Amino acid sequence: MSYKSIGITGSKGVLGSYIKKNLKNVKFDCFNGDITNKKNIQKWLKGKKFDALFHFAAVVPTKKVLKNYDY
């Protein structure tokens, strides 16, 4: 399957960064707000048409994840 446009939450985290780095020829539309704020997410999604939506956001600081990440 080929994706042209992907919406992504958690794009600055471990998984989001990996996906953005390794998927070529894809336009990413990244949500960089507070994932717990429903109105911000609704505003971001309004009028968007993605081929896929990847939800990697979590309520865990990225620094904490990276500190405890095993490769």
Protein Blocks (a to p, Z undefined) as FASTA:
>chain_A
ZZfbdcdehklmmklmmmmmmmghiacdddfbdfklmklmmmmmnopacfbdcdfbdcdd
fklmmmmpcZZ
